[in-house]
């Protein structure tokens, strides 16, 4: 694992929240919790979880608003846990950007399986490194190899490569990159991201003018186009 995956549980029912937290910690996850949507958004911004489990029906900011707000800047996987399991609520939550929906009551085994599945897809579980044809990203050792040659990256370049490679095949918006890599530093601009992407390409791309790893999605962000391969 890339360390112990951090999971945020957003649930206003204390008994349900304690039960979910206990089960996750029993599986050695690093668990943080919030009792409502507003608190959940604040914790998500400050603690940068690898996955979010959220209820829908909460006072103040509900689960729908939480999903909408997070998706403006974050690609963090979101699983909805809700007694509101009707088709309309499922479709709305998924359309807003949730990655999965689990209706209450649910079995612990099912919940854990869905958590593992989302963490696998985001590259945050069971992957201490990602291998692509011609490129290896070793998260544990913070090393990058182009073939057999080690490439020296700055901490910012490594963080940028990590988020793009972990989301291989998906578009990562410039705002999401700024939120994850620069922690929403006010002075960070799209030009800042562009300059660092150009520097990263020079180091990892065989031909930076014709990238085989990182391509630009005009007006949106960037996409890591290489597919991970099994070792």
SULJOMO-V963612 format. One record per pair of residues at least 12 apart in sequence whose C-alpha atoms are under 7 Angstrom apart, sorted by sequence separation. I is the first residue (numbers start at 1). J is the second residue. D is the distance in whole Angstrom. If there is no record, write none. Layout:
{{I & J & D} {I & J & D}}
This chain:
{{128 & 140 & 6} {134 & 146 & 6} {135 & 147 & 6} {213 & 225 & 5} {134 & 147 & 5} {213 & 226 & 5} {212 & 226 & 7} {174 & 190 & 6} {80 & 98 & 7} {85 & 103 & 5} {79 & 98 & 6} {84 & 103 & 7} {78 & 98 & 5} {79 & 99 & 6} {80 & 100 & 6} {81 & 101 & 6} {82 & 102 & 7} {83 & 103 & 6} {37 & 58 & 7} {78 & 99 & 5} {79 & 100 & 5} {80 & 101 & 5} {81 & 102 & 5} {82 & 103 & 5} {83 & 104 & 5} {160 & 181 & 6} {7 & 29 & 7} {36 & 58 & 6} {77 & 99 & 6} {78 & 100 & 7} {79 & 101 & 6} {80 & 102 & 6} {81 & 103 & 6} {82 & 104 & 5} {159 & 181 & 6} {6 & 29 & 6} {7 & 30 & 6} {8 & 31 & 6} {9 & 32 & 6} {10 & 33 & 6} {11 & 34 & 7} {12 & 35 & 5} {36 & 59 & 7} {38 & 61 & 6} {81 & 104 & 6} {5 & 29 & 6} {6 & 30 & 5} {7 & 31 & 5} {8 & 32 & 5} {9 & 33 & 5} {10 & 34 & 5} {11 & 35 & 5} {12 & 36 & 5} {37 & 61 & 5} {4 & 29 & 6} {5 & 30 & 6} {6 & 31 & 6} {7 & 32 & 6} {8 & 33 & 5} {9 & 34 & 6} {10 & 35 & 6} {11 & 36 & 6} {37 & 62 & 6} {41 & 66 & 7} {51 & 76 & 6} {52 & 77 & 6} {53 & 78 & 6} {54 & 79 & 6} {55 & 80 & 6} {156 & 181 & 7} {4 & 30 & 6} {10 & 36 & 6} {37 & 63 & 6} {50 & 76 & 6} {51 & 77 & 5} {52 & 78 & 5} {53 & 79 & 5} {54 & 80 & 5} {55 & 81 & 5} {56 & 82 & 6} {71 & 97 & 6} {10 & 37 & 7} {51 & 78 & 6} {52 & 79 & 6} {53 & 80 & 6} {54 & 81 & 6} {55 & 82 & 5} {53 & 81 & 7} {68 & 96 & 6} {37 & 66 & 6} {64 & 93 & 6} {67 & 96 & 6} {10 & 40 & 6} {67 & 97 & 6} {67 & 98 & 7} {157 & 196 & 7} {8 & 49 & 6} {77 & 118 & 6} {7 & 49 & 5} {6 & 49 & 5} {7 & 50 & 6} {8 & 51 & 6} {9 & 52 & 6} {10 & 53 & 6} {11 & 54 & 6} {123 & 166 & 5} {157 & 200 & 6} {6 & 50 & 5} {7 & 51 & 5} {8 & 52 & 5} {9 & 53 & 5} {10 & 54 & 5} {11 & 55 & 5} {122 & 166 & 6} {5 & 50 & 6} {6 & 51 & 7} {7 & 52 & 6} {8 & 53 & 6} {9 & 54 & 6} {10 & 55 & 6} {122 & 167 & 6} {12 & 58 & 6} {174 & 220 & 6} {173 & 220 & 5} {174 & 221 & 5} {173 & 221 & 4} {172 & 221 & 6} {173 & 222 & 6} {171 & 221 & 7} {172 & 222 & 5} {171 & 222 & 6} {172 & 223 & 6} {151 & 203 & 7} {171 & 223 & 5} {170 & 223 & 6} {169 & 223 & 6} {168 & 223 & 7} {169 & 224 & 6} {168 & 224 & 5} {169 & 225 & 5} {168 & 225 & 6} {146 & 204 & 7} {168 & 226 & 7} {169 & 227 & 7} {164 & 223 & 7} {165 & 224 & 6} {168 & 227 & 6} {164 & 224 & 6} {132 & 226 & 7} {132 & 227 & 6} {132 & 228 & 5} {131 & 228 & 6} {132 & 229 & 6} {130 & 228 & 6} {131 & 229 & 6} {75 & 176 & 7} {73 & 175 & 5} {74 & 176 & 5} {73 & 176 & 4} {73 & 179 & 6} {5 & 124 & 7} {5 & 125 & 7} {2 & 124 & 6} {1 & 124 & 7} {2 & 125 & 7} {1 & 125 & 5} {1 & 126 & 5} {2 & 127 & 7} {1 & 127 & 5} {2 & 128 & 5} {1 & 128 & 5} {2 & 139 & 7} {2 & 140 & 7}}
